[in-house]
């Protein structure tokens, strides 16, 4: 019979006080799989051997302090990405800042409520899972096509796009935990005031408590925090879905997909880099489907978008326009930029392997060659039009999926 706890997140609790260990075990064991270490050396050995999903780390350990343990965890490639939450009774700002300086992700005071502790744990587990999924997707993509350097160059930007919404989700959860504690306190006061007809003193106590605990503000702001957090989840989910979309490059079977969805997938991945150099405009006149490997087509469009962004130089923002249209036989998609443009000589060589006009470190000269190969294997064609000083347009042409009678 399978273990029902096998899928629960694994948390390493590093704490040497038996009373606190028992307390943590009681409140956490239903939601997480717990491991225990009572010293710094044991914590390091356990973290390396079992790679838990998160570490709750006490600062005052018998053999070395938690700061030193965290510093060693950060220095080991097997453990540096595991989120560490300091569990401490120290309130001083200097101690808290020191925890962040050595690589801790958060801190929780030992007298904090269970809700606050679990909210912090769940937030950092979510961030860790998303980052792990991101790294796995990017690594799979790199192994599937080592020659495609564009996505690797955008990895930091994609991570930023994910961490931004997760950051305010984390902040909102912490505020909501505090709000909930105040609501619980207010409810306790109301219950102590008795049922039925309240005395003037009881009514005055309730009114005073309602004001001091800011219940009206909590009720109004709580809805905003929830809505903002939900939007952050939607944003993060979309990015992760697009990363999974890119990871499907080696699927043997093709599938009918709207060409515009491949454009949008590439735009989601490349957004962080493009937003600083150009405004993006879309002119989709067709959502007709083509039979394809969608991850490979998204890779083509990502490469075209990255090239468009790099072609736009100077202090002024440029413009990138994505278009789609179709005729009776084919579906077309184009990426246009207001960049520097290319001479006729350069246009004649851009699809040659290893040919590049970019600075060292900004391109391998393989992106357009690989993109051309992908489109050719899809029985299509990619063409380029460019005017020096005006801009460039790449157009992809692919056969339409025949409509069912």
N, C-alpha and C positions, 0 to 999 in steps of 0.2 A: 504494500500500500504506500502511495506517495506521501511525502511529508507536506502537510498543508502550509507550513511556514517557509517552504523552500523558495518561494517567489518574493518573500518580504525583503525590504532593504536591509542590508547588514550594517550595523553600527558598532564601532569599537568604543567602549566606555573606558576611559583611563582615569581611575579614581581609587585612592587608597583608604578612604574612610568607609568602613563597612555599613554604617547607617545610611549614608548617601547612596551607596551601591544598591542596597536593598530597596530604597525608595525609588531610585531610577528604574530598577528592574520591574517593580510593580506597575509603574505608569507607562513604561515603554514596551514591555514584552508583547503586548497584544498587537502592536503595529509594526514592530521591527524585530529582526533577529539580532540578539545582543552578544557581543564578545566582551570579555573583561580583561583589563590589564591593571596591575596595581603599582607599576613602576615605569620609569621612562624606557629602560632597556627592554622590558617585556612589551611595551607598547610598540616600539620600533620593530621588534622581531615579528610581532603579530601582524602589524600593518604590512610588512614586506611579504610575509607568507600568505596572507589571506586577502589582501587588498580590499578592505571594507569600502562601503559606499560613502561613509562619513565617519568622522572621529569626534567624539566629545572628550575634550582634553582638560583635565584639572591642571592648574598652574603649580600648586604646592605639592609636588611629588617627593618621595623620600630620597631618591638617588640623584635627580636633576630636575630643574624646574621645567614647566610646560613650554616655556619659550624656547629653551634649548631643544626639546623634543620636536617642536614644530619646525625649528630651523633645520634639523637633521632630516625630517620628513620632506621638506622642500628641496633638500640637496640630493635626494635619491630619485632617480627617474621612475622607479616603480611606484612611488608614493606621492610625488610632488603635486599631482592633480587631485588628490583626495581632499575634499573640503574639511577644514578643521574648525570646530566651534569651541572656543575656550569656555569652560565651566568654572566660574570663579566667584569668590565672595568679596573680591577687591573692587571697590567702587571708583578708585582714583582714575581720572582721565589719562594720566601718564601711563598707567598700567594697561588700560584699554588700547591706547595708541601703540604701545609696544607690541601688543598682540597682533595688531594689523601689520606692523612693520616686519615681523618675522614670518608673515604669510598666512595668518589666521583669516578666515572668512567672516567670522562673527564672534560675538561673546554673549553669554547668558549668565546672569547672576544666579547663584545657587538658591536664593530666596524668591526667584521669579515663579510665576504661576506655571502650572503644567501646560496650559493653553499656549502661553508665550513660547515655552521650550519647544513644543511640537510644531508650532507655526514656523519657528526658525529652522528646525530640522527639515521640515517638509519643503520649505523654500529652497534651501541649499541642496537638497536631494534632487529637486526639480532642475535647478541650474546645472548640477553635475550630470544628470541624465541627458539634458539637452546638449551640453558640451561634448559628452561622450559620443552621442549620436552624430554630432557635427564632425568630430574627428574621424569617426568610423566611415562616414559617408565620403569625406574628402580623401581618406586613405584608399578606399575602394576605388574611387574614381581615378586616383593617381595610378594605381596598379593596373587598372583596365586600359589606361591610355597615358603612358608616361610622357609622351611627346606633347600632350596638351597642357601647357603651362598656365593658361589663363585662370583656371579655377583655383590653382594653388596660390597664385598671386592675390586672389580675392579673399582668401581664407580669413584673414584678419578682419576684413570688412564685414564678412558674413557673421563672424563671431560678435562683432560690435552690434550688428542689426538684431541679433538674438539677445545679447546681454542688456541692451537698452530697455526693452519692455520687461524683461525679467527683473531688472533693477527696481523699477517702480512697482512691480507686483510685490516684490519682497518688502519694500517700504510700506506699501498699503496694508499688507498682512500684519506688519508689526503695529501699525496704528490701529487697525481693526481689533487686534488682540487687546490693546489698551482700552479701546472703546467698550469691548464686551465685558471687561473686568469692571468698568464703571457701571454698566447696565446691571450686572449681577449685584453690585453693591447697592444700587438704588432699589432693586427688587427686594433685597434683604431688609432695607429700611422700611419699605412699604409693608412687608409682612409683619415686622415687629410693631408697626403702628396699630395692628389689629384689623379685624373685619367689621363690616357694618358701618354704622354712623361713627365718623371719626371725631375725636375731640378737637377743639381749636388748636391745642398744642401739637397734636399729631399732624393736622393739616399744615401747620406752620413748618414742622420738621420736614415733611415731604416736599413742600415748596422750596424750602431752603436747600435741601439736598438736590432737588432737581436742577436748581440753578448752579450750585457749587460743582456738581458732577457734569455740568454742561450737556444734559440729556437732549435738549432741543437741537443743539449743534450736532451731537452724535447722530441723531435720527436723520438729519438732513445730509450730513457729510458722508455717512455710511453708505448710502445709495450711490453717491458719486464714486466712492472708492471701489465699490463692487463693480460698477459699470466700467471704470477705467481699467481695472484688473482683468475683467473679461475681454476687453479689447486687446490688452497686451497678450493674453493667451491666444487669441485669434491670430494676431500678428506673428507670434512665435511659431504657432502650429503651421501657418502657411509657409514660412521659411523652411522649416524642417521637412514638410511635405515636398517642397521643391528640391531639397537636397536628396531626398529619397528618389525623386524623379530622375535626377542626374545619375544616381547610383544604378539605374536599370539599363546601363549601356550595352551589356552583353547578352541580353535576352535574345533567344534564337528566333522567336516568333515576332512578326510585325503586328501592328494593330492600327486601326483607323483613329486618327487624332486630328483635331483642328490645328492647322499650322499656327494660328494665333496663340494657342495655348503653349506651344513651344517658345514663342517669342516672349510671352508673359513670364514663363518659367525662368528664362535667361535674364529677364529684366529684374526679377525678384532677387536673384543671386548677385547681379552686378550693381544693384541700386546704390550701395554705399559708396562705391568708387565714382559712379557717374554723377551723383547728385552734387558733387563739388565743382564739376566742370561744365555741366550742360543741363538745360531743361529738357524734359522728355515729352514728346507729343505723339499720340497714337491716332492713326486714321485707318481703322479697320472697316473695310467694305465687304469683307468675306470671312466667314467662319467655316468654309468648306473643309472637309477632311482629306488627309492623304494617308496612304498606307506606309507606316514607318516604324523605326525605333525611336520613340519620342526623346529618350535621353540623348541620343546622338544628335538629333536635330537641335535640341536645346543647347548642346555643346557648340554647334556651329554658330547659333545666334549669339551665344555668350561671347564667343571669339570676335564676332563682328561688332558687338556692342563695346567690348573692351578696346578694340582698335579705333572705333569711332571716338571714344572718350580720350584716348591718347593722341588722336589727330588734332584735337581742339586745344590750341596753345594760346597763351596770353592771359592777361588779367580779366578779360571780359568773359562772361558765361556764353557758351555756344548753345546750339540746339541739335538734338537728335530726334529724328522723326521715324516712327515705325509704321509701315503701311502694309495692308493686305488686300488682295483682290483676286478674281478668278475669271476664267473664260470657260468655254465648253469642254476643254481638255485638261487644263492645268490650273493649279493654285499658285499664287505668287506672294512673296513676302519680301519687303525691302527694309534696309537700315540706311538712313541718310544722315550725314553730319555736315556741319558748317565749319569743318576743319581746314587744314592747309591745302588739301587736294594733292594729286599726284601727277607727275609728268607722264607722257606717253611711254617713255623708256621704263619707268618704274612700274607702270600698269602692266607692261608686258612680262614682268618677272615676279610679280607678287605671289603667284601660286607655285613658284619653284621652291622645292625643299631647301631650307636653311637660308633663304634670301630674306634679309630684313634691313629696314632703314632705321630701326630703333637703336637707342643707346644700349651699350653693353649692360646686361642684367634685366632689361625690360622686354626681351623677346628672344625666342630661339629660332625664328624663321620657319617654324613648322606649323603654326596655327592655321594659316590660310591653306597650306598644302593639304593638311589633314581634313579641313573643312570641305575642300573641293573633292577629296576622295569620298567622304561621307555622302555628299550630295550625288556624286556619280553612282555610287552603289545603290542609291535610292531612285535611280533612273531619272535623275534631274540634272539641273544645270545651275551654276552660279556665275553671274556676270558682274562686271564693275564699270561704272561710269564716274569720271572724276575731272574736275577743272581746278587747276592750280589757283589758290587763293579764294576759291568759292566753296569747295567741299567735295564729298565722295558719296556715292550710293552703291551699295551691294544689293543685288536682287537674286533671290533664290526662286527657282521655278521647279515645281514637282507635279507629277501626274495626279489628277483628282481621283478620289474613290468614286467608282461608278454608283450612281443612286439605284437602289432597288426598285424594280417596276411595281 
